[in-house]
Amino acid sequence: MGLMGQIFSAAGGVRAIGGAVREVSDALHPNATRRMELGHEAYVAALAAHGAEFEHVRPGLFDRFVNGLNRLPRPALALGTMGMFVYAMTEPAGFAIRMQGLNHVPEPLWWLLGAVVSFYFGAREAHYIRMRHKPVAEEPARPAAGPASDNPALAEWQARG
């Protein structure tokens, strides 16, 4: 039996030759499928990290102020309408004068007011519909406990984890 016979007859001979051929071909032409898999894994990891950043919103003073302002128009419109009825009953002459003044408002301005109010309440409703159908985010994955670190702060943080 010659040298080639001994190489091929050994238990891992064929595997060793196949591995060597694969390494040489990867050195000459990188594996496109593996490159795509690695790119996809990096994309998914970046997307998960970005999503985890915005998962728990802690609104600040400005955000709470703006949210309070966003909640004012509906009660203001409802209470204003009720106030107009009270005003019409308590001072009919003044109410009639002001309603005649509204008759002089040009029609395009009424259309603009209608569009602003419609867009405000429509956008608000669309926001609540989107929030109702928002998928529940999973808890972000914690890093796997690796070998003991030389960094004492990191080791303490991992112990608390």
Backbone as numpy.savetxt, mean C-alpha at the origin, in Angstrom:
# Nx Ny Nz CAx CAy CAz Cx Cy Cz
40.40 -52.98 -18.62 39.55 -51.82 -18.62 40.45 -50.60 -18.62
40.14 -49.66 -19.50 40.99 -48.49 -19.64 40.60 -47.37 -18.68
41.27 -46.27 -18.85 41.06 -45.11 -17.99 39.63 -44.58 -18.13
39.13 -44.49 -19.33 37.77 -44.00 -19.55 36.76 -44.92 -18.90
36.99 -46.19 -18.98 36.08 -47.15 -18.36 36.05 -46.97 -16.85
37.22 -46.74 -16.25 37.26 -46.54 -14.79 36.52 -45.24 -14.40
36.67 -44.18 -15.18 36.00 -42.90 -14.86 34.48 -43.07 -14.93
34.02 -43.72 -16.03 32.58 -43.86 -16.19 31.98 -44.91 -15.27
32.75 -45.88 -14.87 32.20 -46.93 -14.02 32.15 -46.51 -12.55
32.90 -45.51 -12.16 32.86 -45.06 -10.77 31.46 -44.54 -10.47
31.06 -44.59 -9.20 29.69 -44.25 -8.79 29.32 -42.82 -9.18
30.18 -41.86 -8.96 29.84 -40.47 -9.26 30.51 -39.96 -10.49
31.08 -40.79 -11.31 31.83 -40.35 -12.49 30.98 -39.58 -13.47
29.81 -40.11 -13.80 28.94 -39.45 -14.77 28.43 -38.14 -14.21
28.08 -38.16 -12.92 27.59 -36.93 -12.28 28.70 -35.87 -12.25
29.91 -36.29 -11.97 31.02 -35.35 -11.91 31.27 -34.72 -13.27
31.20 -35.51 -14.31 31.41 -34.99 -15.66 30.27 -34.04 -16.03
29.03 -34.42 -15.68 27.88 -33.54 -15.96 27.98 -32.22 -15.21
28.42 -32.28 -13.96 28.59 -31.05 -13.19 29.68 -30.16 -13.76
30.75 -30.78 -14.21 31.85 -30.00 -14.80 31.39 -29.34 -16.09
30.62 -30.05 -16.91 30.11 -29.49 -18.16 29.17 -28.32 -17.86
28.32 -28.48 -16.84 27.38 -27.42 -16.48 28.13 -26.17 -16.00
29.17 -26.36 -15.19 29.95 -25.23 -14.71 30.64 -24.48 -15.85
31.16 -25.24 -16.79 31.83 -24.60 -17.92 30.81 -23.84 -18.76
29.63 -24.44 -19.00 28.62 -23.76 -19.81 28.08 -22.53 -19.09
27.93 -22.59 -17.74 27.47 -21.42 -17.00 28.52 -20.31 -17.01
29.78 -20.68 -17.04 30.83 -19.67 -17.11 30.81 -18.96 -18.46
30.49 -19.70 -19.52 30.46 -19.10 -20.85 29.16 -18.38 -21.13
28.04 -18.93 -20.66 26.72 -18.34 -20.89 25.91 -18.52 -19.60
25.66 -17.43 -18.84 24.95 -17.57 -17.57 23.54 -18.14 -17.77
23.06 -18.83 -16.76 21.75 -19.46 -16.79 20.67 -18.39 -16.70
19.94 -18.19 -17.79 18.93 -17.13 -17.85 17.76 -17.43 -16.91
17.37 -18.67 -16.78 16.26 -19.02 -15.90 16.60 -18.71 -14.45
17.79 -19.06 -14.03 18.20 -18.78 -12.65 18.29 -17.28 -12.41
18.76 -16.54 -13.39 18.85 -15.09 -13.26 17.44 -14.50 -13.10
16.46 -15.02 -13.84 15.08 -14.55 -13.70 14.52 -14.90 -12.33
14.80 -16.11 -11.85 14.33 -16.51 -10.52 14.91 -15.61 -9.43
16.20 -15.32 -9.52 16.84 -14.44 -8.54 16.27 -13.03 -8.61
16.02 -12.55 -9.82 15.42 -11.23 -9.98 14.03 -11.16 -9.38
13.25 -12.22 -9.59 11.90 -12.27 -9.02 11.95 -12.32 -7.49
12.86 -13.11 -6.94 12.99 -13.18 -5.48 13.37 -11.82 -4.91
14.27 -11.12 -5.57 14.67 -9.78 -5.10 13.50 -8.81 -5.18
12.69 -8.90 -6.25 11.53 -8.04 -6.41 10.50 -8.30 -5.32
10.22 -9.57 -5.05 9.25 -9.92 -4.00 9.74 -9.46 -2.64
11.02 -9.62 -2.36 11.56 -9.17 -1.08 11.47 -7.66 -0.93
11.78 -6.93 -1.99 11.69 -5.47 -1.93 10.25 -5.01 -1.77
9.34 -5.66 -2.46 7.92 -5.32 -2.35 7.40 -5.59 -0.95
7.80 -6.71 -0.36 7.37 -7.03 1.00 7.93 -6.02 2.00
9.18 -5.62 1.82 9.78 -4.64 2.73 9.08 -3.29 2.59
8.76 -2.91 1.37 8.07 -1.64 1.15 6.66 -1.68 1.74
5.96 -2.79 1.57 4.61 -2.92 2.14 4.62 -2.92 3.66
5.63 -3.55 4.25 5.72 -3.59 5.72 5.94 -2.20 6.29
6.59 -1.33 5.52 6.85 0.02 6.00 5.55 0.80 6.20
4.54 0.55 5.37 3.30 1.30 5.44 2.17 0.51 6.08
2.46 -0.62 6.67 1.41 -1.47 7.22 0.76 -0.85 8.46
1.54 -0.35 9.38 1.01 0.22 10.61 1.20 1.73 10.57
0.10 2.43 10.26 0.16 3.88 10.14 -0.07 4.49 11.51
0.83 5.36 11.90 0.66 6.10 13.15 0.50 7.57 12.77
-0.76 8.05 12.70 -0.96 9.42 12.24 -0.42 10.43 13.24
0.18 11.48 12.72 0.70 12.55 13.55 -0.35 13.62 13.78
0.05 14.72 14.36 -0.87 15.82 14.68 -1.49 16.40 13.41
-0.68 16.62 12.38 -1.21 17.17 11.14 -2.22 16.23 10.50
-1.92 14.91 10.47 -2.85 13.94 9.88 -4.18 13.91 10.63
-4.12 13.98 11.95 -5.35 13.99 12.74 -6.15 15.26 12.48
-5.44 16.40 12.33 -6.11 17.67 12.04 -6.83 17.61 10.69
-6.15 17.10 9.66 -6.74 17.01 8.33 -7.91 16.01 8.34
-7.78 14.91 9.06 -8.90 13.96 9.16 -10.10 14.61 9.83
-9.85 15.45 10.84 -10.94 16.18 11.48 -11.61 17.14 10.51
-10.81 17.85 9.69 -11.39 18.75 8.69 -12.20 17.97 7.66
-11.74 16.78 7.29 -12.47 15.97 6.32 -13.81 15.50 6.86
-13.96 15.47 8.16 -15.22 15.00 8.75 -16.22 16.13 8.98
-15.84 17.37 8.72 -16.73 18.50 8.96 -17.83 18.72 7.93
-17.62 18.53 6.61 -18.64 18.94 5.64 -20.00 18.30 5.81
-20.07 17.01 6.07 -21.40 16.39 6.21 -22.18 16.95 7.38
-21.60 17.00 8.59 -22.37 17.60 9.68 -22.69 19.08 9.41
-21.76 19.81 8.78 -22.01 21.22 8.50 -23.19 21.38 7.53
-23.25 20.54 6.50 -24.36 20.60 5.56 -25.68 20.23 6.23
-25.67 19.19 7.05 -26.91 18.76 7.72 -27.37 19.81 8.71
-26.47 20.31 9.55 -26.86 21.31 10.54 -27.21 22.64 9.86
-26.53 22.99 8.77 -26.86 24.21 8.04 -28.26 24.15 7.44
-28.64 22.99 6.92 -29.99 22.84 6.36 -31.04 22.97 7.45
-30.78 22.35 8.60 -31.71 22.49 9.73 -31.77 23.94 10.19
-30.61 24.61 10.19 -30.57 26.02 10.58 -31.37 26.89 9.64
-31.38 26.56 8.35 -32.19 27.34 7.40 -33.67 27.22 7.72
-34.13 26.04 8.12 -35.54 25.89 8.50 -35.85 26.71 9.74
-34.95 26.69 10.71 -35.17 27.48 11.94 -35.18 28.96 11.58
-34.24 29.40 10.73 -34.17 30.81 10.33 -35.42 31.21 9.57
-35.94 30.34 8.70 -37.16 30.66 7.94 -38.36 30.82 8.88
-38.39 30.06 9.97 -39.53 30.17 10.89 -39.40 31.37 11.83
-38.17 31.70 12.20 -38.00 32.79 13.16 -38.00 34.16 12.50
-37.48 34.29 11.29 -37.43 35.59 10.60 -37.75 35.39 9.13
-39.03 35.24 8.81 -39.41 34.94 7.41 -39.00 36.03 6.42
-39.04 37.29 6.82 -38.71 38.36 5.88 -37.23 38.30 5.49
-36.35 38.14 6.46 -34.91 38.04 6.17 -34.59 36.80 5.35
-35.29 35.72 5.65 -35.08 34.49 4.89 -35.48 34.69 3.43
-36.61 35.34 3.19 -37.10 35.57 1.83 -36.11 36.44 1.05
-35.55 37.46 1.71 -34.58 38.33 1.02 -33.35 37.53 0.61
-32.87 36.67 1.48 -31.67 35.88 1.17 -31.95 34.83 0.09
-33.12 34.27 0.07 -33.47 33.30 -0.97 -33.61 33.99 -2.32
-34.08 35.26 -2.34 -34.12 36.01 -3.59 -32.70 36.30 -4.07
-31.79 36.50 -3.13 -30.38 36.70 -3.49 -29.79 35.45 -4.15
-30.19 34.29 -3.65 -29.72 33.04 -4.27 -30.23 32.89 -5.69
-31.37 33.51 -5.98 -31.94 33.44 -7.33 -31.05 34.17 -8.34
-30.20 35.10 -7.87 -29.34 35.86 -8.76 -27.98 35.19 -9.01
-27.74 34.05 -8.39 -26.49 33.33 -8.62 -26.53 32.72 -10.01
-25.49 32.93 -10.84 -25.53 32.39 -12.21 -25.54 30.85 -12.23
-26.16 30.32 -13.26 -26.31 28.86 -13.36 -24.98 28.11 -13.41
-23.94 28.60 -14.13 -22.66 27.85 -14.12 -22.07 27.71 -12.71
-22.32 28.70 -11.85 -21.82 28.61 -10.49 -22.54 27.52 -9.71
-23.83 27.33 -9.98 -24.57 26.23 -9.35 -24.03 24.88 -9.82
-23.71 24.79 -11.13 -23.14 23.56 -11.66 -21.79 23.26 -11.00
-20.99 24.31 -10.83 -19.69 24.14 -10.18 -19.85 23.68 -8.73
-20.78 24.29 -8.01 -21.04 23.86 -6.63 -21.49 22.41 -6.59
-22.38 22.02 -7.50 -22.84 20.64 -7.56 -21.71 19.66 -7.86
-20.81 20.06 -8.76 -19.67 19.19 -9.10 -18.73 19.03 -7.91
-18.45 20.13 -7.21 -17.55 20.06 -6.06 -18.13 19.16 -4.98
-19.39 19.36 -4.65 -20.03 18.53 -3.62 -20.10 17.08 -4.07
-20.44 16.83 -5.34 -20.53 15.45 -5.84 -19.18 14.75 -5.80
-18.14 15.46 -6.25 -16.81 14.85 -6.23 -16.34 14.60 -4.80
-16.65 15.52 -3.89 -16.22 15.33 -2.51 -16.85 14.06 -1.93
-18.18 13.97 -2.02 -18.84 12.81 -1.43 -18.59 11.54 -2.24
-18.43 11.66 -3.56 -18.11 10.48 -4.37 -16.74 9.93 -4.06
-15.75 10.82 -3.92 -14.40 10.37 -3.58 -14.38 9.75 -2.19
-15.13 10.34 -1.28 -15.18 9.81 0.09 -15.79 8.40 0.09
-16.86 8.23 -0.65 -17.51 6.91 -0.73 -16.58 5.89 -1.39
-15.91 6.31 -2.47 -14.97 5.39 -3.14 -13.84 5.00 -2.20
-13.39 5.94 -1.38 -12.32 5.63 -0.41 -12.80 4.56 0.56
-14.00 4.70 1.09 -14.49 3.71 2.05 -14.76 2.36 1.39
-15.18 2.37 0.13 -15.38 1.10 -0.58 -14.05 0.40 -0.77
-12.99 1.16 -1.16 -11.67 0.55 -1.33 -11.14 0.01 -0.01
-11.35 0.73 1.08 -10.84 0.29 2.38 -11.57 -0.96 2.85
-12.84 -1.10 2.48 -13.62 -2.27 2.90 -13.12 -3.52 2.19
-12.65 -3.38 0.95 -12.19 -4.53 0.18 -10.67 -4.68 0.20
-10.00 -3.96 1.08 -8.54 -4.03 1.15 -8.12 -5.38 1.71
-7.21 -6.07 1.04 -6.78 -7.38 1.56 -6.01 -7.21 2.87
-6.18 -8.17 3.74 -5.48 -8.13 5.02 -4.02 -8.49 4.78
-3.14 -7.63 5.23 -1.71 -7.86 5.03 -1.21 -8.86 6.06
-0.33 -9.72 5.60 0.27 -10.68 6.51 1.34 -10.00 7.34
1.63 -10.58 8.49 2.68 -10.03 9.34 4.01 -10.19 8.62
4.84 -9.14 8.63 6.12 -9.25 7.92 6.99 -10.34 8.53
7.69 -11.04 7.65 8.53 -12.15 8.10 9.70 -11.62 8.92
9.96 -12.27 10.02 11.10 -11.90 10.87 12.33 -12.61 10.33
13.49 -11.99 10.51 14.71 -12.66 10.04 14.94 -13.94 10.83
15.41 -14.93 10.10 15.67 -16.22 10.74 16.82 -16.07 11.74
16.68 -16.77 12.85 17.73 -16.71 13.87 18.96 -17.41 13.33
19.98 -16.65 13.07 21.21 -17.19 12.51 22.21 -17.49 13.61
23.44 -17.65 13.24 24.46 -17.94 14.24 24.62 -16.74 15.18
25.13 -17.00 16.35 25.29 -15.95 17.35 26.13 -14.81 16.77
25.68 -13.60 17.01 26.35 -12.45 16.43 27.37 -11.89 17.41
28.36 -11.20 16.85 29.35 -10.53 17.69 28.80 -9.20 18.21
27.65 -8.78 17.68 27.04 -7.52 18.07 26.11 -7.76 19.26
26.40 -7.25 20.47 25.55 -7.52 21.63 24.17 -6.91 21.50
24.05 -5.74 20.86 22.74 -5.13 20.71 21.85 -5.97 19.79
22.43 -6.51 18.73 21.67 -7.36 17.84 21.25 -8.65 18.53
22.14 -9.21 19.31 21.81 -10.44 20.04 20.68 -10.18 21.04
20.70 -9.03 21.71 19.63 -8.69 22.66 18.31 -8.51 21.94
18.36 -7.83 20.78 17.15 -7.60 20.01 16.55 -8.92 19.53
17.39 -9.84 19.06 16.91 -11.14 18.60 16.35 -11.94 19.76
16.91 -11.80 20.94 16.39 -12.53 22.10 15.01 -12.04 22.49
14.77 -10.74 22.36 13.46 -10.18 22.68 12.41 -10.58 21.66
12.85 -10.72 20.37 12.03 -10.97 19.21 10.90 -11.89 19.39
